[in-house]
């Protein structure tokens, strides 16, 4: 068995996905891979919550 599969992570659900078969999109020059079109749509439309637009992850603005 070969073990050289390019596996990456779905940024939406965190699941490992195979770059060769995963659905993907480009943003800011990077390619993102998803386990399903569902996760792709979530990624495109943003988080379901009603967060204000802007960078996430900052605690103190
Ligand atoms: Zn997913």
PDB file of the backbone (N, CA, C, O) and the ligand in Angstrom, with CONECT records:
HET     ZN  A 101       1
ATOM      1  N   UNK A   1       0.822  -1.214   0.000  1.00  0.00           N
ATOM      2  CA  UNK A   1       0.000   0.000   0.000  1.00  0.00           C
ATOM      3  C   UNK A   1       0.850   1.256   0.000  1.00  0.00           C
ATOM      4  O   UNK A   1       1.868   1.334   0.688  1.00  0.00           O
ATOM      5  N   UNK A   2       0.425   2.228  -0.773  1.00  0.00           N
ATOM      6  CA  UNK A   2       1.138   3.500  -0.764  1.00  0.00           C
ATOM      7  C   UNK A   2       0.580   4.395   0.349  1.00  0.00           C
ATOM      8  O   UNK A   2      -0.609   4.360   0.665  1.00  0.00           O
ATOM      9  N   UNK A   3       1.449   5.168   0.910  1.00  0.00           N
ATOM     10  CA  UNK A   3       1.008   6.063   1.979  1.00  0.00           C
ATOM     11  C   UNK A   3       1.378   7.503   1.672  1.00  0.00           C
ATOM     12  O   UNK A   3       1.678   8.290   2.570  1.00  0.00           O
ATOM     13  N   UNK A   4       1.351   7.831   0.402  1.00  0.00           N
ATOM     14  CA  UNK A   4       1.743   9.181   0.004  1.00  0.00           C
ATOM     15  C   UNK A   4       0.538  10.032  -0.397  1.00  0.00           C
ATOM     16  O   UNK A   4       0.663  10.987  -1.164  1.00  0.00           O
ATOM     17  N   UNK A   5      -0.611   9.675   0.128  1.00  0.00           N
ATOM     18  CA  UNK A   5      -1.798  10.464  -0.175  1.00  0.00           C
ATOM     19  C   UNK A   5      -1.711  11.835   0.474  1.00  0.00           C
ATOM     20  O   UNK A   5      -1.403  11.945   1.660  1.00  0.00           O
ATOM     21  N   UNK A   6      -1.978  12.865  -0.288  1.00  0.00           N
ATOM     22  CA  UNK A   6      -2.000  14.195   0.307  1.00  0.00           C
ATOM     23  C   UNK A   6      -3.288  14.389   1.106  1.00  0.00           C
ATOM     24  O   UNK A   6      -4.353  14.655   0.549  1.00  0.00           O
ATOM     25  N   UNK A   7      -3.164  14.254   2.389  1.00  0.00           N
ATOM     26  CA  UNK A   7      -4.324  14.439   3.253  1.00  0.00           C
ATOM     27  C   UNK A   7      -4.254  15.808   3.904  1.00  0.00           C
ATOM     28  O   UNK A   7      -3.224  16.209   4.446  1.00  0.00           O
ATOM     29  N   UNK A   8      -5.347  16.499   3.839  1.00  0.00           N
ATOM     30  CA  UNK A   8      -5.426  17.801   4.477  1.00  0.00           C
ATOM     31  C   UNK A   8      -6.669  17.841   5.360  1.00  0.00           C
ATOM     32  O   UNK A   8      -7.425  16.873   5.444  1.00  0.00           O
ATOM     33  N   UNK A   9      -6.856  18.960   6.000  1.00  0.00           N
ATOM     34  CA  UNK A   9      -7.949  19.028   6.963  1.00  0.00           C
ATOM     35  C   UNK A   9      -9.054  19.970   6.508  1.00  0.00           C
ATOM     36  O   UNK A   9      -8.801  21.083   6.047  1.00  0.00           O
ATOM     37  N   UNK A  10     -10.259  19.504   6.647  1.00  0.00           N
ATOM     38  CA  UNK A  10     -11.422  20.337   6.385  1.00  0.00           C
ATOM     39  C   UNK A  10     -11.484  21.430   7.456  1.00  0.00           C
ATOM     40  O   UNK A  10     -11.638  21.121   8.637  1.00  0.00           O
ATOM     41  N   UNK A  11     -11.364  22.712   7.058  1.00  0.00           N
ATOM     42  CA  UNK A  11     -11.329  23.795   8.048  1.00  0.00           C
ATOM     43  C   UNK A  11     -12.671  24.003   8.747  1.00  0.00           C
ATOM     44  O   UNK A  11     -12.737  24.669   9.780  1.00  0.00           O
ATOM     45  N   UNK A  12     -13.727  23.444   8.194  1.00  0.00           N
ATOM     46  CA  UNK A  12     -15.047  23.645   8.783  1.00  0.00           C
ATOM     47  C   UNK A  12     -15.317  22.624   9.885  1.00  0.00           C
ATOM     48  O   UNK A  12     -15.680  22.993  11.001  1.00  0.00           O
ATOM     49  N   UNK A  13     -15.141  21.353   9.573  1.00  0.00           N
ATOM     50  CA  UNK A  13     -15.488  20.326  10.551  1.00  0.00           C
ATOM     51  C   UNK A  13     -14.253  19.625  11.122  1.00  0.00           C
ATOM     52  O   UNK A  13     -14.363  18.852  12.074  1.00  0.00           O
ATOM     53  N   UNK A  14     -13.083  19.892  10.544  1.00  0.00           N
ATOM     54  CA  UNK A  14     -11.860  19.332  11.094  1.00  0.00           C
ATOM     55  C   UNK A  14     -11.541  17.916  10.646  1.00  0.00           C
ATOM     56  O   UNK A  14     -10.586  17.301  11.121  1.00  0.00           O
ATOM     57  N   UNK A  15     -12.336  17.417   9.746  1.00  0.00           N
ATOM     58  CA  UNK A  15     -12.159  16.056   9.276  1.00  0.00           C
ATOM     59  C   UNK A  15     -11.023  15.978   8.248  1.00  0.00           C
ATOM     60  O   UNK A  15     -10.875  16.884   7.427  1.00  0.00           O
ATOM     61  N   UNK A  16     -10.231  14.917   8.283  1.00  0.00           N
ATOM     62  CA  UNK A  16      -9.199  14.758   7.251  1.00  0.00           C
ATOM     63  C   UNK A  16      -9.818  14.452   5.895  1.00  0.00           C
ATOM     64  O   UNK A  16     -10.715  13.617   5.789  1.00  0.00           O
ATOM     65  N   UNK A  17      -9.337  15.131   4.863  1.00  0.00           N
ATOM     66  CA  UNK A  17      -9.873  14.926   3.522  1.00  0.00           C
ATOM     67  C   UNK A  17      -8.739  14.691   2.525  1.00  0.00           C
ATOM     68  O   UNK A  17      -7.615  15.154   2.716  1.00  0.00           O
ATOM     69  N   UNK A  18      -9.056  13.973   1.476  1.00  0.00           N
ATOM     70  CA  UNK A  18      -8.093  13.656   0.436  1.00  0.00           C
ATOM     71  C   UNK A  18      -8.152  14.740  -0.645  1.00  0.00           C
ATOM     72  O   UNK A  18      -9.189  14.950  -1.274  1.00  0.00           O
ATOM     73  N   UNK A  19      -7.036  15.416  -0.847  1.00  0.00           N
ATOM     74  CA  UNK A  19      -7.007  16.516  -1.807  1.00  0.00           C
ATOM     75  C   UNK A  19      -7.405  16.087  -3.210  1.00  0.00           C
ATOM     76  O   UNK A  19      -7.908  16.890  -3.997  1.00  0.00           O
ATOM     77  N   UNK A  20      -7.180  14.832  -3.511  1.00  0.00           N
ATOM     78  CA  UNK A  20      -7.455  14.353  -4.856  1.00  0.00           C
ATOM     79  C   UNK A  20      -8.946  14.281  -5.153  1.00  0.00           C
ATOM     80  O   UNK A  20      -9.361  14.409  -6.304  1.00  0.00           O
ATOM     81  N   UNK A  21      -9.740  14.079  -4.127  1.00  0.00           N
ATOM     82  CA  UNK A  21     -11.168  13.874  -4.350  1.00  0.00           C
ATOM     83  C   UNK A  21     -12.048  14.910  -3.666  1.00  0.00           C
ATOM     84  O   UNK A  21     -13.241  15.001  -3.957  1.00  0.00           O
ATOM     85  N   UNK A  22     -11.472  15.690  -2.759  1.00  0.00           N
ATOM     86  CA  UNK A  22     -12.285  16.615  -1.986  1.00  0.00           C
ATOM     87  C   UNK A  22     -12.770  17.790  -2.829  1.00  0.00           C
ATOM     88  O   UNK A  22     -12.123  18.179  -3.802  1.00  0.00           O
ATOM     89  N   UNK A  23     -13.902  18.344  -2.449  1.00  0.00           N
ATOM     90  CA  UNK A  23     -14.324  19.601  -3.051  1.00  0.00           C
ATOM     91  C   UNK A  23     -13.431  20.693  -2.486  1.00  0.00           C
ATOM     92  O   UNK A  23     -12.986  20.609  -1.342  1.00  0.00           O
ATOM     93  N   UNK A  24     -13.170  21.720  -3.291  1.00  0.00           N
ATOM     94  CA  UNK A  24     -12.240  22.727  -2.830  1.00  0.00           C
ATOM     95  C   UNK A  24     -12.590  24.100  -3.381  1.00  0.00           C
ATOM     96  O   UNK A  24     -13.352  24.233  -4.339  1.00  0.00           O
ATOM     97  N   UNK A  25     -12.022  25.104  -2.758  1.00  0.00           N
ATOM     98  CA  UNK A  25     -12.192  26.472  -3.233  1.00  0.00           C
ATOM     99  C   UNK A  25     -10.920  27.228  -2.932  1.00  0.00           C
ATOM    100  O   UNK A  25     -10.112  26.806  -2.104  1.00  0.00           O
ATOM    101  N   UNK A  26     -10.749  28.338  -3.603  1.00  0.00           N
ATOM    102  CA  UNK A  26      -9.567  29.166  -3.369  1.00  0.00           C
ATOM    103  C   UNK A  26      -9.959  30.462  -2.693  1.00  0.00           C
ATOM    104  O   UNK A  26     -10.967  31.085  -3.028  1.00  0.00           O
ATOM    105  N   UNK A  27      -9.156  30.843  -1.754  1.00  0.00           N
ATOM    106  CA  UNK A  27      -9.373  32.125  -1.091  1.00  0.00           C
ATOM    107  C   UNK A  27      -8.020  32.689  -0.685  1.00  0.00           C
ATOM    108  O   UNK A  27      -7.193  31.980  -0.113  1.00  0.00           O
ATOM    109  N   UNK A  28      -7.796  33.958  -0.980  1.00  0.00           N
ATOM    110  CA  UNK A  28      -6.537  34.622  -0.633  1.00  0.00           C
ATOM    111  C   UNK A  28      -5.326  33.853  -1.146  1.00  0.00           C
ATOM    112  O   UNK A  28      -4.283  33.821  -0.493  1.00  0.00           O
ATOM    113  N   UNK A  29      -5.464  33.238  -2.306  1.00  0.00           N
ATOM    114  CA  UNK A  29      -4.347  32.521  -2.892  1.00  0.00           C
ATOM    115  C   UNK A  29      -4.104  31.149  -2.312  1.00  0.00           C
ATOM    116  O   UNK A  29      -3.167  30.458  -2.713  1.00  0.00           O
ATOM    117  N   UNK A  30      -4.938  30.747  -1.373  1.00  0.00           N
ATOM    118  CA  UNK A  30      -4.800  29.419  -0.777  1.00  0.00           C
ATOM    119  C   UNK A  30      -5.941  28.536  -1.242  1.00  0.00           C
ATOM    120  O   UNK A  30      -7.027  29.019  -1.561  1.00  0.00           O
ATOM    121  N   UNK A  31      -5.684  27.245  -1.277  1.00  0.00           N
ATOM    122  CA  UNK A  31      -6.737  26.313  -1.619  1.00  0.00           C
ATOM    123  C   UNK A  31      -7.197  25.594  -0.360  1.00  0.00           C
ATOM    124  O   UNK A  31      -6.384  25.103   0.424  1.00  0.00           O
ATOM    125  N   UNK A  32      -8.498  25.542  -0.180  1.00  0.00           N
ATOM    126  CA  UNK A  32      -9.077  24.875   0.976  1.00  0.00           C
ATOM    127  C   UNK A  32      -9.891  23.677   0.505  1.00  0.00           C
ATOM    128  O   UNK A  32     -10.600  23.744  -0.499  1.00  0.00           O
ATOM    129  N   UNK A  33      -9.775  22.596   1.239  1.00  0.00           N
ATOM    130  CA  UNK A  33     -10.460  21.355   0.865  1.00  0.00           C
ATOM    131  C   UNK A  33     -11.505  20.992   1.903  1.00  0.00           C
ATOM    132  O   UNK A  33     -11.347  21.248   3.097  1.00  0.00           O
ATOM    133  N   UNK A  34     -12.589  20.382   1.405  1.00  0.00           N
ATOM    134  CA  UNK A  34     -13.718  20.072   2.279  1.00  0.00           C
ATOM    135  C   UNK A  34     -14.211  18.656   2.059  1.00  0.00           C
ATOM    136  O   UNK A  34     -14.075  18.081   0.979  1.00  0.00           O
ATOM    137  N   UNK A  35     -14.793  18.110   3.129  1.00  0.00           N
ATOM    138  CA  UNK A  35     -15.289  16.737   3.054  1.00  0.00           C
ATOM    139  C   UNK A  35     -16.547  16.660   2.197  1.00  0.00           C
ATOM    140  O   UNK A  35     -16.858  15.616   1.623  1.00  0.00           O
ATOM    141  N   UNK A  36     -17.267  17.779   2.117  1.00  0.00           N
ATOM    142  CA  UNK A  36     -18.512  17.769   1.365  1.00  0.00           C
ATOM    143  C   UNK A  36     -18.863  19.174   0.902  1.00  0.00           C
ATOM    144  O   UNK A  36     -18.309  20.165   1.379  1.00  0.00           O
ATOM    145  N   UNK A  37     -19.795  19.234  -0.036  1.00  0.00           N
ATOM    146  CA  UNK A  37     -20.239  20.520  -0.527  1.00  0.00           C
ATOM    147  C   UNK A  37     -20.892  21.331   0.584  1.00  0.00           C
ATOM    148  O   UNK A  37     -20.876  22.562   0.570  1.00  0.00           O
ATOM    149  N   UNK A  38     -21.459  20.623   1.537  1.00  0.00           N
ATOM    150  CA  UNK A  38     -22.077  21.266   2.687  1.00  0.00           C
ATOM    151  C   UNK A  38     -21.068  22.120   3.447  1.00  0.00           C
ATOM    152  O   UNK A  38     -21.338  23.275   3.775  1.00  0.00           O
ATOM    153  N   UNK A  39     -19.914  21.544   3.721  1.00  0.00           N
ATOM    154  CA  UNK A  39     -18.872  22.269   4.437  1.00  0.00           C
ATOM    155  C   UNK A  39     -18.323  23.410   3.580  1.00  0.00           C
ATOM    156  O   UNK A  39     -17.993  24.477   4.098  1.00  0.00           O
ATOM    157  N   UNK A  40     -18.228  23.183   2.282  1.00  0.00           N
ATOM    158  CA  UNK A  40     -17.769  24.231   1.376  1.00  0.00           C
ATOM    159  C   UNK A  40     -18.705  25.435   1.447  1.00  0.00           C
ATOM    160  O   UNK A  40     -18.253  26.577   1.523  1.00  0.00           O
ATOM    161  N   UNK A  41     -19.993  25.175   1.421  1.00  0.00           N
ATOM    162  CA  UNK A  41     -20.966  26.263   1.494  1.00  0.00           C
ATOM    163  C   UNK A  41     -20.874  26.995   2.828  1.00  0.00           C
ATOM    164  O   UNK A  41     -20.995  28.219   2.884  1.00  0.00           O
ATOM    165  N   UNK A  42     -20.661  26.245   3.891  1.00  0.00           N
ATOM    166  CA  UNK A  42     -20.513  26.868   5.204  1.00  0.00           C
ATOM    167  C   UNK A  42     -19.299  27.780   5.230  1.00  0.00           C
ATOM    168  O   UNK A  42     -19.340  28.882   5.777  1.00  0.00           O
ATOM    169  N   UNK A  43     -18.227  27.305   4.631  1.00  0.00           N
ATOM    170  CA  UNK A  43     -16.982  28.078   4.597  1.00  0.00           C
ATOM    171  C   UNK A  43     -17.177  29.366   3.808  1.00  0.00           C
ATOM    172  O   UNK A  43     -16.704  30.429   4.210  1.00  0.00           O
ATOM    173  N   UNK A  44     -17.874  29.262   2.686  1.00  0.00           N
ATOM    174  CA  UNK A  44     -18.104  30.424   1.829  1.00  0.00           C
ATOM    175  C   UNK A  44     -19.012  31.441   2.509  1.00  0.00           C
ATOM    176  O   UNK A  44     -18.766  32.646   2.458  1.00  0.00           O
ATOM    177  N   UNK A  45     -20.050  30.943   3.137  1.00  0.00           N
ATOM    178  CA  UNK A  45     -21.031  31.863   3.721  1.00  0.00           C
ATOM    179  C   UNK A  45     -20.665  32.285   5.130  1.00  0.00           C
ATOM    180  O   UNK A  45     -21.324  33.144   5.716  1.00  0.00           O
ATOM    181  N   UNK A  46     -19.616  31.685   5.678  1.00  0.00           N
ATOM    182  CA  UNK A  46     -19.159  32.082   6.999  1.00  0.00           C
ATOM    183  C   UNK A  46     -19.878  31.325   8.099  1.00  0.00           C
ATOM    184  O   UNK A  46     -20.760  30.509   7.833  1.00  0.00           O
ATOM    185  N   UNK A  47     -19.497  31.599   9.325  1.00  0.00           N
ATOM    186  CA  UNK A  47     -20.094  30.913  10.463  1.00  0.00           C
ATOM    187  C   UNK A  47     -21.580  31.213  10.583  1.00  0.00           C
ATOM    188  O   UNK A  47     -22.046  32.290  10.211  1.00  0.00           O
ATOM    189  N   UNK A  48     -22.301  30.255  11.101  1.00  0.00           N
ATOM    190  CA  UNK A  48     -23.755  30.380  11.187  1.00  0.00           C
ATOM    191  C   UNK A  48     -24.172  31.416  12.220  1.00  0.00           C
ATOM    192  O   UNK A  48     -25.254  31.996  12.126  1.00  0.00           O
ATOM    193  N   UNK A  49     -23.324  31.641  13.190  1.00  0.00           N
ATOM    194  CA  UNK A  49     -23.650  32.589  14.242  1.00  0.00           C
ATOM    195  C   UNK A  49     -23.707  34.011  13.715  1.00  0.00           C
ATOM    196  O   UNK A  49     -23.298  34.276  12.585  1.00  0.00           O
ATOM    197  N   UNK A  50     -24.204  34.908  14.514  1.00  0.00           N
ATOM    198  CA  UNK A  50     -24.342  36.294  14.076  1.00  0.00           C
ATOM    199  C   UNK A  50     -23.174  37.133  14.578  1.00  0.00           C
ATOM    200  O   UNK A  50     -23.355  38.129  15.279  1.00  0.00           O
ATOM    201  N   UNK A  51     -21.986  36.711  14.205  1.00  0.00           N
ATOM    202  CA  UNK A  51     -20.807  37.479  14.577  1.00  0.00           C
ATOM    203  C   UNK A  51     -20.642  38.668  13.649  1.00  0.00           C
ATOM    204  O   UNK A  51     -20.971  38.580  12.466  1.00  0.00           O
ATOM    205  N   UNK A  52     -20.149  39.754  14.159  1.00  0.00           N
ATOM    206  CA  UNK A  52     -19.872  40.891  13.288  1.00  0.00           C
ATOM    207  C   UNK A  52     -18.726  40.561  12.339  1.00  0.00           C
ATOM    208  O   UNK A  52     -17.887  39.710  12.633  1.00  0.00           O
ATOM    209  N   UNK A  53     -18.701  41.234  11.217  1.00  0.00           N
ATOM    210  CA  UNK A  53     -17.632  40.973  10.257  1.00  0.00           C
ATOM    211  C   UNK A  53     -16.287  41.420  10.808  1.00  0.00           C
ATOM    212  O   UNK A  53     -16.186  42.437  11.495  1.00  0.00           O
ATOM    213  N   UNK A  54     -15.283  40.664  10.504  1.00  0.00           N
ATOM    214  CA  UNK A  54     -13.955  41.040  10.970  1.00  0.00           C
ATOM    215  C   UNK A  54     -13.146  39.785  11.262  1.00  0.00           C
ATOM    216  O   UNK A  54     -13.604  38.668  11.024  1.00  0.00           O
ATOM    217  N   UNK A  55     -11.969  39.976  11.767  1.00  0.00           N
ATOM    218  CA  UNK A  55     -11.104  38.843  12.060  1.00  0.00           C
ATOM    219  C   UNK A  55     -11.572  38.154  13.336  1.00  0.00           C
ATOM    220  O   UNK A  55     -11.930  38.792  14.326  1.00  0.00           O
ATOM    221  N   UNK A  56     -11.554  36.853  13.273  1.00  0.00           N
ATOM    222  CA  UNK A  56     -11.967  36.100  14.442  1.00  0.00           C
ATOM    223  C   UNK A  56     -10.738  35.682  15.234  1.00  0.00           C
ATOM    224  O   UNK A  56      -9.629  35.657  14.700  1.00  0.00           O
ATOM    225  N   UNK A  57     -10.926  35.366  16.456  1.00  0.00           N
ATOM    226  CA  UNK A  57      -9.827  34.865  17.263  1.00  0.00           C
ATOM    227  C   UNK A  57      -9.236  35.887  18.191  1.00  0.00           C
ATOM    228  O   UNK A  57      -8.479  35.542  19.098  1.00  0.00           O
ATOM    229  N   UNK A  58      -9.575  37.158  17.976  1.00  0.00           N
ATOM    230  CA  UNK A  58      -9.060  38.177  18.876  1.00  0.00           C
ATOM    231  C   UNK A  58      -9.913  38.261  20.131  1.00  0.00           C
ATOM    232  O   UNK A  58     -11.140  38.214  20.042  1.00  0.00           O
ATOM    233  N   UNK A  59      -9.308  38.380  21.265  1.00  0.00           N
ATOM    234  CA  UNK A  59     -10.089  38.424  22.498  1.00  0.00           C
ATOM    235  C   UNK A  59     -10.297  39.861  22.974  1.00  0.00           C
ATOM    236  O   UNK A  59     -11.240  40.155  23.708  1.00  0.00           O
ATOM    237  N   UNK A  60      -9.408  40.740  22.547  1.00  0.00           N
ATOM    238  CA  UNK A  60      -9.453  42.082  23.148  1.00  0.00           C
ATOM    239  C   UNK A  60      -9.576  43.190  22.099  1.00  0.00           C
ATOM    240  O   UNK A  60      -9.299  44.357  22.377  1.00  0.00           O
ATOM    241  N   UNK A  61      -9.986  42.816  20.922  1.00  0.00           N
ATOM    242  CA  UNK A  61     -10.242  43.816  19.887  1.00  0.00           C
ATOM    243  C   UNK A  61      -8.989  44.498  19.470  1.00  0.00           C
ATOM    244  O   UNK A  61      -9.020  45.373  18.605  1.00  0.00           O
TER     245      UNK A  61
HETATM  246 ZN    ZN A 101     -16.493  18.835   6.581  1.00  0.00          ZN
END
